[in-house]
Amino acid sequence: MGKSRNARRGRAAAETVAENVDGGLAELVPDRERPRAWTLLIDGAPQSHVDLDDPAYLSFEYQRRLGHVIDLAAPPGKPVQAVHLGGGAFTLARYVAATRPRSTQQVVERDAGLVRLVRRELPPDPGARIRVRSTDARAGLAKVPDGWAHLVLADVFSGARTPAHLTSTEFLDEVRRTLAPGGIYAANIADGPPLAHLRGQIATAAARFPELALVADPAVLRGKRFGNAVLVASDRPLPVGELTRRAASDPHPARVEHGRALTDFTGGAAPVPDAAAVASPAPPASVFR
């Protein structure tokens, strides 16, 4: 389905590539404004955007916010060791490879069919040190050595919902085990009014990490619409000032909450253990129209 690989590499993509994968119907839709850029959708829900000519370009709002976290995790250009839970089209792994050459990365993506599709149609730079495991995110995380990662980035959705076992204190115990001292965990969390899931996730992270920040569209934080928030956590103080500046200067500005304001935002929500964990709420159909 779609053009041959050489044709796609040789000139601007013109056709959508569609293929059934483990998680549903995957579509790679060409970006008409960027010659070798594609958006990945699963069952109509946008998952990733990749520009093969410019892997440092991040189109989605939440990915730009995760990009800021990556930028601030270490001095500019310094290689890092990163774990990506949820692969999509490997957008953020490509970003790390482009902005921090010689980084070593592990991508954990359960959908083996999707991994094959992305590798075939949107092959990463062969020089990038990116290892991909086709397994469950928590099972893949369990194979990461203690203290190995400078960054753990979680962006895992199944049917547009984050699975329950990736929302608990026990899951975050595994994250902390894999992080080096001063390492950063960042998660893409989707929620809408009344924001009960988001508040619970902040409380869960606060039970395992002393330093937290939340990056989101003000309308999402006010419970006006369904959207994404990026939760950032570490055992060391976070670069909140610079993160705030970068988020505010984005094409779609975001607000950063931390400290007392973030504690107040949780509204007394309790940490979520495995026994009480549930998947994140399904987005309303209007989100993808």
Contacts in CASP RR format, 6 or more apart in sequence:
PFRMAT RR
TARGET T0000
AUTHOR 0000-0000-0000
METHOD contacts of the structure
MODEL  1
MGKSRNARRGRAAAETVAENVDGGLAELVPDRERPRAWTLLIDGAPQSHV
DLDDPAYLSFEYQRRLGHVIDLAAPPGKPVQAVHLGGGAFTLARYVAATR
PRSTQQVVERDAGLVRLVRRELPPDPGARIRVRSTDARAGLAKVPDGWAH
LVLADVFSGARTPAHLTSTEFLDEVRRTLAPGGIYAANIADGPPLAHLRG
QIATAAARFPELALVADPAVLRGKRFGNAVLVASDRPLPVGELTRRAASD
PHPARVEHGRALTDFTGGAAPVPDAAAVASPAPPASVFR
1 17 0 8 1.000
1 18 0 8 1.000
1 19 0 8 1.000
2 15 0 8 1.000
2 16 0 8 1.000
2 17 0 8 1.000
3 13 0 8 1.000
3 14 0 8 1.000
3 15 0 8 1.000
5 120 0 8 1.000
5 121 0 8 1.000
8 36 0 8 1.000
8 121 0 8 1.000
9 36 0 8 1.000
11 35 0 8 1.000
12 30 0 8 1.000
12 35 0 8 1.000
12 36 0 8 1.000
13 30 0 8 1.000
13 35 0 8 1.000
13 36 0 8 1.000
13 38 0 8 1.000
14 30 0 8 1.000
15 30 0 8 1.000
16 27 0 8 1.000
16 28 0 8 1.000
16 29 0 8 1.000
16 30 0 8 1.000
17 27 0 8 1.000
17 28 0 8 1.000
17 117 0 8 1.000
17 121 0 8 1.000
18 25 0 8 1.000
18 26 0 8 1.000
18 27 0 8 1.000
18 28 0 8 1.000
19 25 0 8 1.000
19 26 0 8 1.000
19 117 0 8 1.000
20 26 0 8 1.000
21 42 0 8 1.000
21 111 0 8 1.000
21 113 0 8 1.000
21 114 0 8 1.000
21 117 0 8 1.000
22 110 0 8 1.000
22 111 0 8 1.000
22 112 0 8 1.000
22 113 0 8 1.000
22 114 0 8 1.000
23 42 0 8 1.000
23 43 0 8 1.000
23 111 0 8 1.000
23 114 0 8 1.000
23 158 0 8 1.000
23 159 0 8 1.000
24 42 0 8 1.000
24 43 0 8 1.000
25 42 0 8 1.000
25 43 0 8 1.000
25 44 0 8 1.000
26 40 0 8 1.000
26 41 0 8 1.000
26 42 0 8 1.000
26 114 0 8 1.000
26 117 0 8 1.000
27 40 0 8 1.000
27 41 0 8 1.000
27 42 0 8 1.000
27 44 0 8 1.000
28 38 0 8 1.000
28 39 0 8 1.000
28 40 0 8 1.000
28 89 0 8 1.000
28 117 0 8 1.000
28 121 0 8 1.000
28 122 0 8 1.000
29 38 0 8 1.000
29 39 0 8 1.000
29 40 0 8 1.000
29 41 0 8 1.000
30 37 0 8 1.000
30 38 0 8 1.000
31 37 0 8 1.000
31 38 0 8 1.000
31 39 0 8 1.000
31 49 0 8 1.000
31 51 0 8 1.000
31 59 0 8 1.000
34 51 0 8 1.000
34 53 0 8 1.000
34 54 0 8 1.000
34 57 0 8 1.000
35 53 0 8 1.000
36 51 0 8 1.000
36 52 0 8 1.000
36 53 0 8 1.000
37 49 0 8 1.000
37 50 0 8 1.000
37 51 0 8 1.000
37 52 0 8 1.000
37 53 0 8 1.000
37 54 0 8 1.000
37 57 0 8 1.000
37 59 0 8 1.000
38 49 0 8 1.000
38 50 0 8 1.000
38 52 0 8 1.000
38 89 0 8 1.000
38 121 0 8 1.000
38 122 0 8 1.000
39 46 0 8 1.000
39 48 0 8 1.000
39 49 0 8 1.000
39 59 0 8 1.000
40 46 0 8 1.000
40 47 0 8 1.000
40 48 0 8 1.000
40 49 0 8 1.000
40 50 0 8 1.000
40 88 0 8 1.000
40 89 0 8 1.000
40 118 0 8 1.000
41 47 0 8 1.000
42 114 0 8 1.000
42 159 0 8 1.000
43 159 0 8 1.000
43 160 0 8 1.000
44 288 0 8 1.000
45 157 0 8 1.000
45 159 0 8 1.000
45 160 0 8 1.000
45 283 0 8 1.000
45 288 0 8 1.000
46 60 0 8 1.000
46 288 0 8 1.000
47 88 0 8 1.000
47 89 0 8 1.000
47 157 0 8 1.000
48 60 0 8 1.000
48 63 0 8 1.000
48 87 0 8 1.000
48 88 0 8 1.000
48 89 0 8 1.000
48 90 0 8 1.000
48 91 0 8 1.000
49 58 0 8 1.000
49 59 0 8 1.000
49 60 0 8 1.000
49 63 0 8 1.000
49 89 0 8 1.000
49 91 0 8 1.000
50 89 0 8 1.000
50 90 0 8 1.000
50 91 0 8 1.000
50 94 0 8 1.000
50 122 0 8 1.000
51 57 0 8 1.000
51 59 0 8 1.000
52 122 0 8 1.000
55 91 0 8 1.000
55 94 0 8 1.000
55 95 0 8 1.000
55 97 0 8 1.000
55 98 0 8 1.000
55 125 0 8 1.000
56 95 0 8 1.000
56 98 0 8 1.000
56 99 0 8 1.000
58 64 0 8 1.000
58 66 0 8 1.000
58 67 0 8 1.000
58 91 0 8 1.000
58 95 0 8 1.000
60 91 0 8 1.000
61 217 0 8 1.000
61 228 0 8 1.000
61 250 0 8 1.000
61 252 0 8 1.000
61 254 0 8 1.000
62 155 0 8 1.000
62 188 0 8 1.000
62 228 0 8 1.000
62 229 0 8 1.000
62 230 0 8 1.000
63 91 0 8 1.000
63 92 0 8 1.000
63 95 0 8 1.000
64 250 0 8 1.000
65 215 0 8 1.000
65 230 0 8 1.000
65 247 0 8 1.000
65 250 0 8 1.000
65 254 0 8 1.000
66 92 0 8 1.000
66 153 0 8 1.000
66 155 0 8 1.000
66 186 0 8 1.000
66 188 0 8 1.000
66 230 0 8 1.000
67 92 0 8 1.000
67 95 0 8 1.000
68 215 0 8 1.000
68 243 0 8 1.000
68 246 0 8 1.000
68 247 0 8 1.000
69 151 0 8 1.000
69 153 0 8 1.000
69 184 0 8 1.000
69 186 0 8 1.000
69 230 0 8 1.000
69 232 0 8 1.000
69 243 0 8 1.000
70 80 0 8 1.000
70 82 0 8 1.000
70 92 0 8 1.000
70 95 0 8 1.000
70 96 0 8 1.000
70 99 0 8 1.000
70 100 0 8 1.000
70 151 0 8 1.000
70 153 0 8 1.000
71 99 0 8 1.000
71 246 0 8 1.000
72 239 0 8 1.000
72 242 0 8 1.000
72 243 0 8 1.000
72 246 0 8 1.000
73 80 0 8 1.000
73 150 0 8 1.000
73 151 0 8 1.000
73 183 0 8 1.000
73 184 0 8 1.000
74 80 0 8 1.000
74 100 0 8 1.000
74 150 0 8 1.000
77 99 0 8 1.000
77 100 0 8 1.000
77 101 0 8 1.000
78 100 0 8 1.000
79 100 0 8 1.000
79 101 0 8 1.000
79 102 0 8 1.000
79 103 0 8 1.000
79 104 0 8 1.000
80 96 0 8 1.000
80 100 0 8 1.000
80 103 0 8 1.000
80 150 0 8 1.000
80 151 0 8 1.000
81 103 0 8 1.000
81 104 0 8 1.000
81 105 0 8 1.000
81 148 0 8 1.000
81 149 0 8 1.000
81 150 0 8 1.000
81 151 0 8 1.000
81 180 0 8 1.000
82 93 0 8 1.000
82 96 0 8 1.000
82 103 0 8 1.000
82 104 0 8 1.000
82 105 0 8 1.000
82 106 0 8 1.000
82 149 0 8 1.000
82 150 0 8 1.000
82 151 0 8 1.000
82 152 0 8 1.000
82 153 0 8 1.000
83 105 0 8 1.000
83 106 0 8 1.000
83 108 0 8 1.000
83 141 0 8 1.000
83 144 0 8 1.000
83 148 0 8 1.000
83 149 0 8 1.000
83 151 0 8 1.000
83 152 0 8 1.000
83 153 0 8 1.000
83 178 0 8 1.000
84 90 0 8 1.000
84 92 0 8 1.000
84 93 0 8 1.000
84 105 0 8 1.000
84 106 0 8 1.000
84 107 0 8 1.000
84 108 0 8 1.000
84 153 0 8 1.000
84 155 0 8 1.000
85 108 0 8 1.000
85 137 0 8 1.000
85 141 0 8 1.000
85 152 0 8 1.000
85 153 0 8 1.000
85 154 0 8 1.000
85 155 0 8 1.000
85 156 0 8 1.000
85 166 0 8 1.000
86 107 0 8 1.000
86 108 0 8 1.000
86 109 0 8 1.000
86 110 0 8 1.000
86 137 0 8 1.000
86 154 0 8 1.000
86 155 0 8 1.000
86 156 0 8 1.000
87 93 0 8 1.000
87 107 0 8 1.000
87 108 0 8 1.000
87 109 0 8 1.000
87 114 0 8 1.000
87 115 0 8 1.000
87 132 0 8 1.000
87 155 0 8 1.000
88 109 0 8 1.000
88 114 0 8 1.000
88 118 0 8 1.000
88 155 0 8 1.000
89 118 0 8 1.000
89 122 0 8 1.000
90 107 0 8 1.000
90 118 0 8 1.000
90 122 0 8 1.000
90 124 0 8 1.000
90 130 0 8 1.000
90 132 0 8 1.000
92 153 0 8 1.000
92 155 0 8 1.000
93 105 0 8 1.000
93 107 0 8 1.000
93 124 0 8 1.000
93 128 0 8 1.000
93 130 0 8 1.000
94 124 0 8 1.000
94 125 0 8 1.000
94 128 0 8 1.000
96 103 0 8 1.000
96 105 0 8 1.000
96 151 0 8 1.000
97 103 0 8 1.000
97 105 0 8 1.000
97 124 0 8 1.000
97 125 0 8 1.000
97 127 0 8 1.000
97 128 0 8 1.000
97 129 0 8 1.000
97 130 0 8 1.000
102 129 0 8 1.000
103 129 0 8 1.000
104 129 0 8 1.000
105 128 0 8 1.000
105 129 0 8 1.000
105 130 0 8 1.000
105 131 0 8 1.000
106 130 0 8 1.000
106 131 0 8 1.000
106 132 0 8 1.000
106 133 0 8 1.000
106 144 0 8 1.000
107 130 0 8 1.000
107 131 0 8 1.000
107 132 0 8 1.000
107 133 0 8 1.000
108 132 0 8 1.000
108 133 0 8 1.000
108 135 0 8 1.000
108 136 0 8 1.000
108 137 0 8 1.000
108 140 0 8 1.000
108 141 0 8 1.000
109 115 0 8 1.000
109 132 0 8 1.000
109 133 0 8 1.000
109 134 0 8 1.000
110 134 0 8 1.000
110 135 0 8 1.000
110 136 0 8 1.000
110 137 0 8 1.000
110 158 0 8 1.000
111 134 0 8 1.000
112 134 0 8 1.000
113 134 0 8 1.000
115 132 0 8 1.000
115 134 0 8 1.000
119 132 0 8 1.000
124 130 0 8 1.000
133 140 0 8 1.000
133 143 0 8 1.000
137 154 0 8 1.000
137 156 0 8 1.000
137 163 0 8 1.000
137 166 0 8 1.000
138 165 0 8 1.000
138 166 0 8 1.000
138 171 0 8 1.000
138 174 0 8 1.000
141 152 0 8 1.000
141 171 0 8 1.000
141 174 0 8 1.000
141 175 0 8 1.000
141 178 0 8 1.000
142 174 0 8 1.000
144 178 0 8 1.000
145 178 0 8 1.000
146 177 0 8 1.000
146 178 0 8 1.000
147 177 0 8 1.000
147 178 0 8 1.000
147 179 0 8 1.000
147 180 0 8 1.000
147 181 0 8 1.000
148 178 0 8 1.000
148 180 0 8 1.000
149 178 0 8 1.000
149 179 0 8 1.000
149 180 0 8 1.000
149 183 0 8 1.000
150 179 0 8 1.000
150 180 0 8 1.000
150 182 0 8 1.000
150 183 0 8 1.000
150 184 0 8 1.000
151 183 0 8 1.000
151 184 0 8 1.000
151 185 0 8 1.000
151 186 0 8 1.000
152 175 0 8 1.000
152 178 0 8 1.000
152 179 0 8 1.000
152 184 0 8 1.000
152 185 0 8 1.000
152 186 0 8 1.000
153 185 0 8 1.000
153 186 0 8 1.000
153 187 0 8 1.000
154 166 0 8 1.000
154 175 0 8 1.000
154 185 0 8 1.000
154 186 0 8 1.000
154 187 0 8 1.000
154 188 0 8 1.000
155 187 0 8 1.000
155 188 0 8 1.000
156 162 0 8 1.000
156 163 0 8 1.000
156 166 0 8 1.000
157 190 0 8 1.000
157 280 0 8 1.000
158 279 0 8 1.000
159 282 0 8 1.000
160 190 0 8 1.000
160 282 0 8 1.000
160 283 0 8 1.000
161 190 0 8 1.000
161 279 0 8 1.000
161 280 0 8 1.000
161 281 0 8 1.000
161 282 0 8 1.000
162 189 0 8 1.000
162 190 0 8 1.000
162 279 0 8 1.000
162 280 0 8 1.000
163 279 0 8 1.000
164 277 0 8 1.000
164 278 0 8 1.000
164 279 0 8 1.000
165 171 0 8 1.000
165 274 0 8 1.000
165 277 0 8 1.000
167 197 0 8 1.000
167 201 0 8 1.000
167 204 0 8 1.000
167 272 0 8 1.000
167 277 0 8 1.000
167 278 0 8 1.000
167 279 0 8 1.000
167 280 0 8 1.000
168 204 0 8 1.000
168 272 0 8 1.000
168 273 0 8 1.000
168 274 0 8 1.000
168 276 0 8 1.000
168 277 0 8 1.000
169 204 0 8 1.000
169 207 0 8 1.000
169 208 0 8 1.000
169 271 0 8 1.000
169 272 0 8 1.000
169 273 0 8 1.000
169 274 0 8 1.000
170 273 0 8 1.000
170 274 0 8 1.000
171 274 0 8 1.000
172 185 0 8 1.000
172 204 0 8 1.000
172 205 0 8 1.000
172 207 0 8 1.000
172 208 0 8 1.000
172 209 0 8 1.000
173 208 0 8 1.000
175 185 0 8 1.000
175 208 0 8 1.000
176 185 0 8 1.000
176 208 0 8 1.000
176 209 0 8 1.000
176 235 0 8 1.000
179 185 0 8 1.000
179 234 0 8 1.000
179 235 0 8 1.000
181 235 0 8 1.000
181 236 0 8 1.000
182 234 0 8 1.000
182 235 0 8 1.000
182 236 0 8 1.000
183 234 0 8 1.000
183 235 0 8 1.000
183 236 0 8 1.000
184 232 0 8 1.000
184 233 0 8 1.000
184 234 0 8 1.000
184 238 0 8 1.000
185 205 0 8 1.000
185 209 0 8 1.000
185 232 0 8 1.000
185 233 0 8 1.000
185 234 0 8 1.000
186 230 0 8 1.000
186 231 0 8 1.000
186 232 0 8 1.000
186 233 0 8 1.000
187 201 0 8 1.000
187 230 0 8 1.000
187 231 0 8 1.000
188 228 0 8 1.000
188 229 0 8 1.000
188 230 0 8 1.000
189 197 0 8 1.000
189 198 0 8 1.000
189 201 0 8 1.000
189 228 0 8 1.000
189 229 0 8 1.000
189 230 0 8 1.000
189 231 0 8 1.000
189 280 0 8 1.000
190 226 0 8 1.000
190 227 0 8 1.000
190 228 0 8 1.000
190 229 0 8 1.000
190 280 0 8 1.000
190 281 0 8 1.000
190 283 0 8 1.000
191 197 0 8 1.000
191 198 0 8 1.000
191 220 0 8 1.000
191 226 0 8 1.000
191 227 0 8 1.000
191 229 0 8 1.000
191 280 0 8 1.000
191 281 0 8 1.000
192 198 0 8 1.000
192 220 0 8 1.000
192 223 0 8 1.000
192 225 0 8 1.000
192 226 0 8 1.000
192 227 0 8 1.000
192 281 0 8 1.000
193 223 0 8 1.000
193 224 0 8 1.000
193 225 0 8 1.000
193 226 0 8 1.000
194 223 0 8 1.000
195 221 0 8 1.000
195 223 0 8 1.000
196 269 0 8 1.000
197 278 0 8 1.000
197 280 0 8 1.000
197 281 0 8 1.000
198 229 0 8 1.000
199 265 0 8 1.000
199 266 0 8 1.000
199 267 0 8 1.000
199 268 0 8 1.000
199 269 0 8 1.000
200 266 0 8 1.000
200 269 0 8 1.000
200 270 0 8 1.000
200 271 0 8 1.000
200 272 0 8 1.000
201 231 0 8 1.000
201 272 0 8 1.000
202 212 0 8 1.000
202 214 0 8 1.000
202 231 0 8 1.000
202 262 0 8 1.000
202 265 0 8 1.000
202 266 0 8 1.000
202 269 0 8 1.000
203 266 0 8 1.000
203 268 0 8 1.000
203 269 0 8 1.000
203 270 0 8 1.000
203 271 0 8 1.000
203 272 0 8 1.000
204 271 0 8 1.000
204 272 0 8 1.000
205 212 0 8 1.000
205 231 0 8 1.000
205 233 0 8 1.000
206 212 0 8 1.000
206 263 0 8 1.000
206 266 0 8 1.000
206 271 0 8 1.000
207 271 0 8 1.000
208 233 0 8 1.000
209 233 0 8 1.000
209 234 0 8 1.000
209 235 0 8 1.000
210 235 0 8 1.000
211 233 0 8 1.000
211 234 0 8 1.000
211 235 0 8 1.000
211 236 0 8 1.000
211 237 0 8 1.000
211 238 0 8 1.000
212 231 0 8 1.000
212 232 0 8 1.000
212 233 0 8 1.000
212 238 0 8 1.000
212 258 0 8 1.000
212 259 0 8 1.000
212 262 0 8 1.000
213 231 0 8 1.000
213 232 0 8 1.000
213 233 0 8 1.000
213 238 0 8 1.000
213 240 0 8 1.000
213 243 0 8 1.000
213 256 0 8 1.000
213 257 0 8 1.000
213 258 0 8 1.000
213 262 0 8 1.000
214 221 0 8 1.000
214 229 0 8 1.000
214 230 0 8 1.000
214 231 0 8 1.000
214 232 0 8 1.000
214 256 0 8 1.000
214 257 0 8 1.000
214 258 0 8 1.000
214 262 0 8 1.000
214 265 0 8 1.000
215 229 0 8 1.000
215 230 0 8 1.000
215 232 0 8 1.000
215 243 0 8 1.000
215 247 0 8 1.000
215 254 0 8 1.000
215 255 0 8 1.000
215 256 0 8 1.000
216 227 0 8 1.000
216 228 0 8 1.000
216 229 0 8 1.000
216 230 0 8 1.000
216 254 0 8 1.000
216 255 0 8 1.000
216 257 0 8 1.000
217 225 0 8 1.000
217 227 0 8 1.000
217 228 0 8 1.000
217 252 0 8 1.000
217 253 0 8 1.000
217 254 0 8 1.000
217 255 0 8 1.000
218 253 0 8 1.000
218 254 0 8 1.000
218 255 0 8 1.000
219 225 0 8 1.000
220 226 0 8 1.000
220 227 0 8 1.000
220 228 0 8 1.000
220 229 0 8 1.000
221 229 0 8 1.000
221 255 0 8 1.000
221 257 0 8 1.000
221 265 0 8 1.000
226 283 0 8 1.000
226 284 0 8 1.000
226 287 0 8 1.000
227 283 0 8 1.000
227 287 0 8 1.000
232 238 0 8 1.000
232 243 0 8 1.000
238 258 0 8 1.000
240 256 0 8 1.000
240 258 0 8 1.000
241 256 0 8 1.000
243 256 0 8 1.000
244 256 0 8 1.000
247 253 0 8 1.000
247 254 0 8 1.000
247 255 0 8 1.000
247 256 0 8 1.000
248 254 0 8 1.000
248 255 0 8 1.000
257 265 0 8 1.000
END
